[in-house]
Every structure is written in C-alpha cells, then in structure tokens.
Amino acid sequence: MVNHDHWLRGMKWLILLLPITGYSQKVFSVKYESQSDVKVFVVDYESQCDLKVYKVDYESQSKGNEGLWYFTKYESQSNKKIYFADYESQSDLKIFFVKYKSQSGWRNKSKQLLMY
C-alpha cells in the first residue's frame, strides 16, 4: 500500500510556498488614491521606512517581495497599483528609495503582506 500522507504533506507545503516564491514586484503608479491597492509615502530617511526600495530596470529583476520594484508602463502589466500619498498619515506603507540593489528589503516585516 502506498503512503499518501507523506505525499500530501509535501503538496501542502508546495501550495503554501508558490504564491510567495513566484511573486514579483511589478508596480504601476496611479493618479488617484481610490485606484490603488497600496498607498505609499516616500520618507526622507532610511530609519523611517517600512521598506527599502530599489528601482530595477528590467521586469525580470523584480523577483520576490524584497523591495525590487519594476515600474510598468501599463496598469494591466502590474501586480500592485500604488498611489504616492502626499502625507505619511495617508499611507499604508512608508518607503525609502536606495541607491543599490543589495540595500533593498523590509525593515518592518509586519507590512510585508501589503505587497503580496
């Protein structure tokens, strides 16, 4: 008799991991708050942010949920529609743009679900 329990346990883990590992950060900047999935505010200092963001040049570089953002030309190409808020109090997520790819990442992991 075949032990299906072991196989099923493995499939459950695969299903749980697929949305996380297969996700990319393709974002589109919308003009109006009501059009957005996430409202972001750009802070002046790294220490104030939830997420350190590096803008990548190519879609293929935006793998995962670690702040590697590719800005799409069209809304339909994006995973997330973001609105740049004028005030920190209006935002869901505070970001800081970094100069190097290696600097990107989450400072406040409790906000990580906003970008899935």
C-alpha positions in Angstrom: 0.0 0.0 0.0 1.3 3.5 -0.9 1.8 6.0 1.8 -0.2 9.0 0.5 0.2 11.0 3.8 3.8 11.9 3.1 3.0 13.0 -0.5 0.0 15.1 0.7 2.2 16.8 3.3 4.7 17.7 0.6 2.0 19.1 -1.7 0.6 21.3 1.1 4.0 22.9 1.6 4.3 23.4 -2.2 1.0 25.1 -2.4 1.8 27.4 0.6 5.1 28.4 -0.9 4.0 29.0 -4.5 2.4 32.5 -4.0 5.5 33.7 -2.1 8.3 32.5 -4.2 6.6 33.1 -7.6 5.7 36.7 -6.9 7.3 39.7 -8.5 7.1 43.4 -7.6 5.7 44.9 -10.8 4.1 48.2 -9.7 2.1 50.8 -11.5 1.7 54.3 -10.1 -1.9 55.5 -10.3 -3.1 59.1 -10.2 -5.9 58.7 -7.7 -5.9 57.1 -4.2 -9.2 55.2 -5.0 -7.5 53.4 -7.8 -4.7 52.0 -5.7 -4.0 48.7 -3.9 -1.5 50.3 -1.6 -0.9 53.9 -0.6 2.8 54.7 -0.2 4.7 57.6 1.2 8.4 58.3 0.5 10.3 59.2 3.7 13.4 61.3 3.9 15.5 58.9 6.0 16.0 55.1 5.8 15.3 54.8 9.5 11.7 56.0 9.0 10.7 53.4 6.4 8.9 50.1 6.4 10.5 49.0 3.1 13.8 50.0 1.3 13.0 50.0 -2.4 15.4 49.7 -5.3 14.0 50.6 -8.8 15.1 47.9 -11.3 15.4 48.5 -15.0 14.0 45.2 -16.2 10.9 43.2 -15.2 13.0 40.0 -14.8 14.9 41.7 -11.9 11.8 42.2 -9.8 11.6 38.7 -8.3 10.2 38.1 -4.8 9.0 40.6 -2.2 12.2 42.2 -1.2 11.8 45.8 -2.4 13.0 45.3 -6.0 10.3 47.3 -7.9 9.8 47.4 -11.6 7.5 50.3 -12.7 5.3 49.2 -15.5 4.0 51.4 -18.3 0.5 50.0 -18.1 -1.7 49.1 -15.2 -2.6 45.7 -16.7 1.1 44.7 -16.5 1.4 45.3 -12.8 0.9 43.1 -9.7 0.2 46.2 -7.5 -1.2 49.6 -8.1 0.4 52.2 -5.8 -0.6 55.7 -5.0 2.1 58.1 -3.8 0.5 59.9 -0.8 1.3 63.5 0.0 1.3 62.8 3.7 2.7 60.0 5.8 -0.6 59.7 7.7 -2.4 58.9 4.5 -0.2 55.9 3.6 -0.3 52.2 4.2 3.4 51.8 3.6 6.4 54.1 4.1 9.2 53.5 1.6 12.8 54.8 1.1 14.5 54.6 -2.3 18.0 53.1 -2.0 20.9 53.5 -4.4 22.0 49.9 -4.6 20.1 46.7 -5.1 21.8 45.0 -2.1 20.3 47.6 0.2 16.7 46.8 -0.6 14.5 44.9 1.9 12.0 45.0 4.7 12.6 46.9 7.9 9.0 46.3 9.1 8.1 42.8 8.2 4.5 43.2 9.6 3.8 45.3 6.5 5.1 42.7 4.0 1.6 41.3 3.3 0.7 44.6 1.6 2.9 43.8 -1.3 1.7 40.1 -1.9 
